[in-house]
Amino acid sequence: MSVTVAPAAEARAGTREWAGLAVLALPMLLLSLDNSVLFLALPHLTADLRPGPAEMLWIMDVYGFMMAGFLITMGNIGDRIGRRRLLLIGAAAFGAASVLAAYASSPAQLIAARVLLGVSGSVMAPSSLALISAMFRDARQRALAIGVFTACFMGGAALGPVVGGVMLESFWWGSVFLLGAPVMVLLLATAPVLLPENRGGAGGRIDVPSVLLSLAAILPVVHGLKEIAADPAHPLPYLAIGAGVAAGTVFVRRQRVLADPFLDLSLFRNRSFGAAMALLPLVMIIQSGVYLFASQYLQTVRGLPPLRAGLWLAVPALALAAGSIAAPVLARRVRPGTIVTAGLTVAAIGFLVMARADDPGTLVTGLSVGFVGTAPIGALGLGLIVGAAPPERAGAASAVAESSGELGVALGIALLGSLGTAVYRHALTAPEGAPPAAADSLDGAVSAAEGLPPDLAARLLDESREAFMTSLTVAGGACALLALGLAALTLALLRHLRPIGQD
């Protein structure tokens, strides 16, 4: 199979490349949708498959674990064997796994299907972003293409609850997974025509110890961060994180001595690459944390059914998608550092509005403003990363960026979740006779109230909701402060960048 040489930097993409972007962006929308839609399907599949508590956790989390763990590995494999080839392999696997998940007849079968979905998703994400980098060599066009790519991923998060709610009203729970099959068939049919084959250099053998070390570094850290959010006092998550950090240290040392490193550490010497890699996970901490609080507020405090809550949450997700497209267009005339700094300052205002919200409209308005403000660093940051990497390392660079985003999401849920739990416990004045479980979380209080006398249940719910609102205020304020701190950091790290296309 021949390998297409990347065009010159000044070459501009044409109709074929933009059509190819649509082919790449649609699966990214699906990858995001496939994760968010599960939360609506959980009650239905639980009633059908009857998984135990441990099986339920694996059904929910194993998709994200596998995707985060294998991103760097798959990015490197794509650089060696060809990104389009690996993308097609991943698409075929994802489509097959979607059918397996839809018709799973036991928790074990569904877990196995989710494992395959996560691994195949880790194949498609870095391959797609690396192909975009190869197809769009003009800096302005590449920035816009990455903005569209990012917007589609966020659009999937917005559409997941809505599409899932509509489908679950008419079909069985497995129907939400079947969405993946026709999309992957479309990708398999059109990619050979619209997407060029592209890989870096002459390739080489995969260093198996580096693969194992990368998995040993990422998986325990992600797992530990998720467990800390559920139980901050338990020591095992911290041990898992420590083990992951130790494995990561060995991984880095190994890369320094390999002739053909699994991860080229010299990329981090590039000022733009290093700055974007520092900022991206920090912004993801904010986005994932506030989204968690907003979801809890709408469903638990306001008592909205999942579909209505999903419709409310679609607004900030779509705002984030719109900001992701607008940022690279604006960056053609304004310095990227200025756009990101201004956006994060606006985001801080939005999070303060959210922190003081006492109704869904105000909360969603504040969250939408906050997401519009944080959008530029996502779209422009990914552009800086793939633009700074040499063509032969585009897949690995894309994978590192996406891995840092996954870690940022897990860290945001862990940190802000733990902060919210601590504030909730401190603020709660539980009425006499309330079960101890009510002091753990708002969800615990709601569950505990079901078995109490009506008067005591009503008092417990009032107190627990008030305590949660206090935790929402603190979390929103913390995100506003973090956004302002990131604005100042951005001003220092990205002030050297000129408007896109004016370098």
Long-range contacts (C-beta under 8 A, 24 or more apart in sequence): 1-82, 1-85, 1-197, 2-197, 3-82, 3-197, 3-198, 3-199, 4-134, 4-196, 4-197, 4-198, 6-134, 6-137, 6-198, 6-391, 7-137, 8-137, 9-137, 9-138, 9-139, 10-137, 10-138, 11-137, 11-138, 12-138, 12-141, 13-135, 13-136, 13-137, 13-138, 13-141, 13-145, 16-194, 17-135, 17-136, 18-145, 19-194, 20-131, 20-135, 20-191, 20-194, 20-195, 21-132, 21-135, 21-136, 21-145, 21-148, 21-149, 23-186, 23-187, 23-190, 23-191, 23-194, 23-195, 24-128, 24-131, 24-132, 24-149, 24-195, 25-128, 25-148, 25-149, 25-152, 26-152, 26-183, 26-186, 26-187, 27-91, 27-94, 27-124, 27-128, 27-183, 27-184, 27-187, 28-124, 28-125, 28-128, 28-149, 28-152, 28-153, 28-156, 29-152, 29-153, 29-155, 29-156, 29-159, 30-156, 30-179, 30-180, 30-183, 31-67, 31-121, 31-124, 31-125, 31-153, 31-156, 32-152, 32-153, 32-154, 32-155, 32-156, 32-157, 32-160, 33-156, 33-157, 33-159, 33-160, 33-163, 33-179, 34-63, 34-98, 34-117, 34-121, 34-156, 34-160, 34-177, 34-179, 34-180, 35-63, 35-64, 35-157, 35-160, 36-156, 36-157, 36-160, 36-161, 36-164, 37-160, 37-161, 37-163, 37-164, 37-176, 37-179, 38-63, 38-176, 39-161, 39-164, 39-306, 40-160, 40-161, 40-164, 40-165, 40-168, 40-176, 40-306, 40-307, 40-310, 41-164, 41-168, 41-173, 41-176, 44-168, 44-172, 44-173, 45-110, 45-173, 45-174, 48-172, 48-173, 49-104, 49-105, 49-106, 49-107, 49-110, 50-107, 51-107, 51-110, 52-107, 55-107, 55-108, 55-111, 56-107, 58-107, 58-111, 58-114, 59-107, 59-110, 59-111, 59-114, 61-223, 61-226, 62-111, 62-114, 62-115, 62-118, 63-114, 63-115, 63-117, 63-118, 63-121, 64-118, 64-222, 64-406, 64-410, 65-118, 65-219, 65-222, 65-223, 66-114, 66-115, 66-117, 66-118, 66-119, 66-121, 66-122, 67-118, 67-119, 67-121, 67-122, 67-125, 67-406, 68-122, 68-218, 68-219, 68-222, 68-403, 68-406, 68-407, 68-410, 69-122, 69-214, 69-215, 69-218, 69-219, 69-222, 70-118, 70-119, 70-122, 70-123, 70-215, 71-122, 71-125, 71-126, 71-399, 71-400, 71-402, 71-403, 71-406, 72-214, 72-218, 72-262, 72-263, 72-396, 72-399, 72-400, 72-403, 73-122, 73-206, 73-211, 73-214, 73-215, 73-399, 74-122, 74-123, 74-125, 74-126, 74-127, 74-395, 74-399, 75-126, 75-127, 75-130, 75-395, 75-396, 75-397, 75-398, 75-399, 75-400, 76-206, 76-262, 76-263, 76-395, 76-396, 76-399, 77-206, 77-395, 78-123, 78-126, 78-127, 78-130, 78-199, 78-395, 79-130, 79-199, 79-200, 79-201, 79-203, 79-392, 79-393, 79-394, 79-395, 79-396, 80-199, 80-200, 80-203, 80-204, 80-206, 81-199, 81-203, 82-197, 82-198, 82-199, 83-127, 83-130, 83-131, 83-134, 83-197, 83-198, 83-199, 83-394, 83-395, 84-127, 84-131, 84-191, 84-192, 84-195, 84-196, 84-197, 84-198, 85-197, 86-123, 86-127, 87-123, 87-124, 87-127, 87-128, 87-131, 87-187, 87-191, 87-195, 88-187, 88-188, 88-191, 88-192, 89-123, 90-120, 90-121, 90-122, 90-123, 90-124, 90-127, 91-120, 91-124, 91-184, 91-187, 91-188, 91-191, 92-184, 92-188, 93-119, 93-120, 93-123, 94-120, 94-121, 94-123, 94-124, 94-180, 94-184, 95-180, 95-181, 95-183, 95-184, 95-185, 95-188, 97-180, 98-177, 98-178, 98-179, 98-180, 98-181, 98-184, 99-177, 99-178, 99-181, 101-174, 101-177, 102-174, 102-175, 102-176, 102-177, 102-178, 103-174, 104-174, 113-177, 117-180, 125-398, 125-399, 125-402, 126-395, 126-396, 126-398, 126-399, 126-402, 127-395, 129-382, 129-386, 129-394, 129-398, 129-401, 129-402, 130-198, 130-386, 130-394, 130-395, 130-397, 130-398, 131-195, 131-196, 131-198, 132-386, 133-386, 133-387, 133-389, 133-391, 133-394, 133-398, 134-196, 134-198, 134-391, 134-394, 135-195, 135-196, 138-501, 139-387, 139-500, 139-501, 139-503, 140-328, 140-332, 140-500, 140-501, 142-383, 142-386, 142-387, 143-328, 143-331, 143-332, 143-379, 143-380, 143-383, 143-500, 144-325, 144-328, 144-329, 146-328, 146-379, 146-382, 146-383, 146-386, 147-324, 147-325, 147-326, 147-327, 147-328, 147-329, 147-379, 147-383, 148-324, 148-325, 149-382, 150-321, 150-324, 150-378, 150-379, 150-382, 151-320, 151-321, 151-322, 151-324, 151-325, 151-379, 152-321, 154-317, 154-318, 154-320, 154-321, 154-324, 155-317, 155-318, 155-321, 157-317, 158-313, 158-314, 158-317, 158-318, 158-321, 159-314, 160-310, 161-306, 161-307, 161-309, 161-310, 161-311, 161-313, 161-314, 162-307, 162-310, 162-311, 162-314, 164-310, 165-306, 165-307, 165-310, 166-307, 198-391, 199-392, 200-390, 200-391, 200-392, 200-393, 200-394, 200-395, 201-392, 204-260, 205-260, 206-262, 207-254, 207-258, 207-260, 207-261, 207-262, 209-254, 210-251, 210-254, 210-255, 210-258, 210-261, 210-262, 210-263, 211-262, 213-247, 213-248, 213-250, 213-251, 213-254, 214-251, 214-262, 214-263, 216-243, 216-244, 216-247, 216-251, 217-244, 217-245, 217-247, 217-248, 217-251, 218-244, 218-248, 218-403, 218-407, 219-244, 220-244, 220-247, 221-245, 221-248, 221-407, 221-410, 222-406, 222-407, 222-410, 225-407, 225-410, 225-411, 225-413, 225-414, 226-410, 226-413, 226-414, 228-414, 228-417, 228-418, 229-413, 229-414, 229-417, 229-418, 230-417, 232-418, 232-421, 232-422, 262-396, 263-396, 263-400, 264-393, 264-396, 267-388, 267-389, 267-393, 267-397, 267-400, 270-388, 271-493, 271-496, 272-384, 272-387, 272-388, 272-494, 272-497, 273-384, 273-385, 273-388, 273-389, 273-397, 275-384, 275-490, 275-493, 275-494, 276-377, 276-380, 276-381, 276-382, 276-384, 276-385, 276-388, 276-401, 277-385, 277-400, 277-401, 277-404, 278-489, 278-493, 279-340, 279-377, 279-381, 279-486, 279-489, 279-490, 279-493, 280-377, 280-378, 280-381, 280-382, 280-385, 280-401, 280-404, 280-405, 280-408, 281-404, 281-405, 281-407, 281-408, 281-411, 282-408, 282-482, 282-486, 283-344, 283-374, 283-377, 283-378, 283-381, 283-408, 283-486, 284-404, 284-405, 284-407, 284-408, 284-409, 284-411, 284-412, 285-408, 285-409, 285-411, 285-412, 285-415, 285-416, 285-482, 286-347, 286-351, 286-370, 286-374, 286-412, 286-479, 286-482, 286-483, 286-486, 287-320, 287-371, 287-374, 287-409, 287-412, 288-408, 288-409, 288-410, 288-412, 288-413, 288-416, 289-412, 289-413, 289-415, 289-416, 289-417, 289-475, 289-479, 290-351, 290-354, 290-367, 290-370, 290-416, 290-475, 290-476, 290-479, 291-316, 291-367, 292-412, 292-413, 292-416, 292-417, 293-416, 293-420, 293-471, 293-472, 293-475, 293-476, 294-354, 294-363, 294-364, 294-367, 296-442, 296-443, 296-468, 297-357, 297-360, 297-363, 297-468, 297-472, 298-360, 298-363, 300-442, 300-443, 300-446, 300-465, 300-468, 301-442, 301-465, 301-468, 301-469, 302-360, 304-360, 312-360, 312-364, 313-364, 315-364, 315-368, 316-364, 316-367, 316-368, 316-370, 316-371, 317-371, 319-368, 319-369, 319-371, 319-372, 319-375, 320-371, 320-372, 320-374, 320-375, 320-378, 321-375, 322-372, 322-375, 323-371, 323-372, 323-373, 323-374, 323-375, 323-376, 323-379, 324-375, 324-376, 324-378, 324-379, 325-379, 326-375, 327-375, 327-376, 327-379, 327-380, 328-379, 328-380, 328-383, 328-500, 331-376, 331-380, 331-499, 331-500, 332-499, 332-500, 332-501, 333-499, 334-499, 335-494, 335-495, 335-497, 335-498, 335-499, 336-376, 336-380, 336-384, 336-494, 336-497, 336-499, 336-500, 337-490, 337-491, 337-493, 337-494, 337-495, 337-496, 337-497, 339-376, 339-380, 340-376, 340-377, 340-380, 340-487, 340-490, 340-494, 341-487, 341-488, 341-490, 341-491, 341-494, 342-487, 343-372, 343-373, 343-374, 343-375, 343-376, 343-377, 344-373, 344-374, 344-377, 344-483, 344-484, 344-486, 344-487, 344-490, 345-373, 345-483, 345-484, 345-487, 346-372, 346-373, 347-371, 347-372, 347-373, 347-374, 347-480, 347-483, 348-373, 348-479, 348-480, 348-481, 348-483, 348-484, 348-487, 349-373, 349-480, 351-476, 351-477, 351-479, 351-480, 351-483, 352-476, 352-477, 352-480, 354-472, 354-476, 355-472, 355-473, 355-474, 355-475, 355-476, 355-477, 355-480, 356-473, 356-476, 357-472, 358-469, 366-476, 370-479, 370-483, 373-483, 374-483, 377-486, 377-490, 383-500, 384-497, 416-475, 416-478, 416-479, 419-471, 419-474, 419-475, 419-478, 420-468, 420-471, 420-472, 420-474, 420-475, 421-471, 423-467, 423-470, 423-471, 423-474, 423-475, 424-464, 424-467, 424-468, 424-470, 424-471, 425-467, 427-466, 427-467, 427-470, 427-471, 428-463, 428-464, 428-467, 429-463, 429-467, 430-460, 430-463, 430-464, 431-456, 431-459, 431-460, 431-463, 434-460, 438-464, 442-467, 442-468
